Amino acid sequence: MNDVVKNKVQIVGNLGKPPELKTFDSGSRVAEVNVAVSQGKNKKTDEWNPSTWITIKAWNDAADSLMQFDKGDRVAITESKLSHDEWERDGKKQTKLYLTVFALEAATSNNGGDYTQDAEQVAVASPTTIVKPSAALLKAIANAEDDAALDAVKEKALAKGIAFESFKAEYDAKALELIPF
């Protein structure tokens, strides 16, 4: 088999509490929180299946992005890998799995609250199907000082797969603001 298997995980879920940020003497930062991933409804009983809770850790710039979210916020983890910590307790080896997050965005549901399909949409379609702009993107638009800076923000967002329609209103408003009278 010549295919290379990559350690890549994408999920959509809700934060169980506000993320916790730790800053190290080196200046590195890590944010950590648990995310509830819906397992959808039982088709026979029409009751919700229990969610799966997954710990996520984000470092440095990704940690700063994660810290923009709060308890209950819905996030799309668009780039992450499965990681683990190992330690020994009472002579027994312990292991904890978690996701190391490289990129995430706020997410909304397109299907009336059943989020089970959202992770598949992120994985097989462009993330623009569920991703809306982050607070950082909206701030960058608001802080653009001229047309060139505004266009640079737009191009960077498009390169990340964020649908222009999701931030068009803010972009257009800022473009009008930059027109000299």
VOGU-3710 file (C-alpha; in Angstrom, 3 decimals, decimal comma):
1> mndvvknkvq> 0,000/0,000/0,000  1,573/3,276/-1,126  -0,959/5,551/0,535  0,363/7,588/3,433  -1,988/7,639/6,391  -1,978/11,020/8,093  -2,981/11,768/11,648  -5,702/14,323/10,870  -8,915/14,857/12,836  -11,833/17,232/12,189
11> ivgnlgkppe> -14,759/17,647/14,577  -17,628/20,000/15,316  -18,805/20,412/18,896  -19,698/22,661/21,805  -17,288/23,835/24,505  -18,148/22,383/27,908  -16,676/25,355/29,792  -14,514/28,392/29,047  -11,042/27,374/27,821  -8,181/27,568/30,329
21> lktfdsgsrv> -4,970/29,303/29,244  -1,513/28,519/30,624  1,507/30,679/29,791  5,004/29,281/30,203  8,232/31,142/31,070  9,296/30,726/27,434  6,250/32,739/26,336  4,500/29,705/24,829  0,791/29,437/25,543  -1,564/26,461/25,642
31> aevnvavsqg> -5,348/26,595/25,912  -7,307/23,499/26,920  -11,015/22,651/27,069  -13,388/19,705/26,595  -15,684/19,665/23,569  -18,990/17,784/23,383  -19,481/16,127/19,991  -23,059/15,119/19,259  -23,752/11,528/18,264  -27,157/12,484/16,831
41> knkktdewnp> -30,564/11,004/17,521  -31,476/7,364/17,931  -33,650/6,714/14,881  -35,792/4,168/16,723  -36,530/6,204/19,866  -36,010/9,741/18,468  -33,982/10,514/21,617  -30,552/12,138/21,582  -27,601/9,790/22,008  -25,038/10,821/24,643
51> stwitikawn> -22,354/13,212/23,393  -18,717/12,172/23,172  -16,418/14,455/25,168  -13,018/15,191/23,653  -10,210/17,204/25,244  -8,584/19,708/22,901  -5,312/21,585/23,373  -4,204/24,511/21,239  -0,781/26,169/21,324  0,273/29,810/20,794
61> daadslmqfd> -1,736/31,453/17,940  -4,270/28,611/17,946  -4,569/29,065/21,736  -5,334/32,756/21,194  -8,081/31,769/18,730  -9,532/29,214/21,141  -9,619/31,784/23,951  -12,136/33,835/21,913  -14,757/31,156/22,624  -16,817/30,535/25,764
71> kgdrvaites> -18,841/27,748/27,356  -21,498/26,443/24,960  -19,953/28,028/21,846  -19,939/25,769/18,824  -16,591/25,291/17,099  -15,360/23,529/13,987  -11,914/22,045/14,567  -10,701/22,131/10,981  -7,080/21,064/11,534  -5,910/18,860/14,402
81> klshdewerd> -4,097/15,643/15,172  -4,660/12,907/17,719  -2,122/13,167/20,551  -1,648/11,569/23,939  -0,015/12,035/27,323  1,458/9,122/29,267  2,305/8,889/32,955  2,515/6,338/35,707  0,230/6,212/38,765  0,562/3,579/41,461
91> gkkqtklylt> 2,834/1,580/39,172  0,299/1,519/36,342  0,780/3,218/32,997  -1,907/5,848/32,296  -2,736/7,365/28,902  -4,992/10,243/27,941  -5,930/10,978/24,337  -6,621/14,545/23,162  -6,590/16,613/19,996  -3,760/19,049/19,305
101> vfaleaatsn> -5,568/21,840/17,452  -3,947/23,878/14,686  -7,022/25,670/13,255  -10,575/26,245/14,421  -13,512/28,501/13,600  -16,937/29,280/14,960  -19,521/26,904/13,476  -23,247/27,054/12,897  -25,709/24,292/12,107  -27,381/24,009/8,729
111> nggdytqdae> -29,628/21,142/9,738  -31,971/22,169/12,557  -29,767/21,225/15,496  -28,640/17,749/14,413  -24,888/18,294/14,303  -23,877/14,760/13,340  -23,443/15,663/9,682  -21,388/18,802/10,312  -18,066/17,031/10,905  -18,554/15,146/7,635
121> qvavasptti> -19,248/18,436/5,868  -15,980/19,836/7,183  -14,109/16,710/6,112  -15,504/16,186/2,615  -16,619/19,633/1,559  -15,125/23,054/1,801  -15,277/24,253/5,404  -17,135/27,254/4,063  -20,337/25,208/4,278  -20,424/25,632/8,056
131> vkpsaallka> -17,701/28,092/9,027  -18,440/31,684/9,874  -15,817/34,370/10,452  -13,947/34,477/13,735  -13,795/37,517/15,970  -10,161/37,910/14,847  -11,215/38,197/11,189  -13,928/40,730/11,983  -11,429/42,726/14,060  -8,902/42,674/11,203
141> ianaeddaal> -11,570/44,039/8,844  -12,507/46,778/11,306  -8,828/47,751/11,804  -7,933/47,920/8,093  -6,577/51,404/7,415  -6,833/51,411/3,617  -8,147/49,434/0,636  -4,929/47,438/0,273  -5,051/46,301/3,912  -8,737/45,430/3,574
151> davkekalak> -8,067/43,399/0,420  -5,185/41,603/2,159  -7,539/40,583/4,989  -10,068/39,309/2,431  -7,473/37,274/0,519  -6,110/35,717/3,708  -9,629/34,706/4,801  -10,443/33,240/1,385  -7,163/31,289/1,434  -8,292/29,731/4,739
161> giafesfkae> -11,540/28,601/3,102  -13,837/31,128/4,765  -16,786/31,978/2,525  -16,762/35,626/1,425  -20,541/35,690/1,926  -19,993/35,092/5,646  -18,135/38,393/6,111  -19,323/40,356/3,048  -21,494/42,776/5,057  -18,592/43,774/7,324
171> ydakalelip> -16,198/43,967/4,368  -18,570/46,162/2,332  -19,269/48,450/5,300  -15,526/48,955/5,884  -14,928/49,546/2,146  -17,559/52,304/2,196  -15,964/53,793/5,310  -12,591/53,979/3,505  -13,956/55,978/0,554  -12,568/59,526/0,834
181> f> -15,187/62,284/0,633
//
